[in-house]
């Protein structure tokens, strides 16, 4: 992330995302964890970010049982040390409780609110830098863009972009550098080889379901690497074809109909 001298190594993703042996009664979810060199600033400064990320990801409704388990053990211990308004302030704004049907015909109490997207993106980008360093053995210099798959956006373009990126990773298996991660119930990832424009894709999956997609736009990548993105951001009605499917951005609404 920076050019300072590395003084330690840090875990990617953060160690606290992985259940501890004392909770799992011996099942090891901390096998062969990834570490990368880090400077003091980028390692120690983010300790509260690590906890934030753990609380944001482990309790998602669609997380696998390991995520739920981690939320109920380590997550709850962390929350007990916080003020009552910690969730509202730091994790979910406009926090309220709701009920959703569960599989046994009963209801489950869930938290509803607006995620702290700025902080979530910061944490996820930090992980992306670390994974890049681990995979390619060099520092990434350029711009990283993130789309968080498990957030429901009000913006229709972002919703379409999520589906588009998911499909792209499914279809372009040939580009895949392999699914990696020694504890896949907690975390795994896959990189795509650079495309013709030098753009690299990354998919990360936490607790079996919480996905995030990244584009690494190298400082030396050639234009027009993001022509499609520029059209979409500029508000132009754009249709991108992927396999048999079409993804439509900036749909024209005809109110006169
Ligand atoms: Zn640093």
Boltz pocket constraint, residues with backbone or C-beta under 6 A from the ligand:
constraints:
  - pocket:
      binder: B
      contacts: [[A, 1], [A, 2], [A, 3], [A, 4], [A, 38], [A, 39], [A, 40], [A, 41], [A, 42]]
      max_distance: 6.0
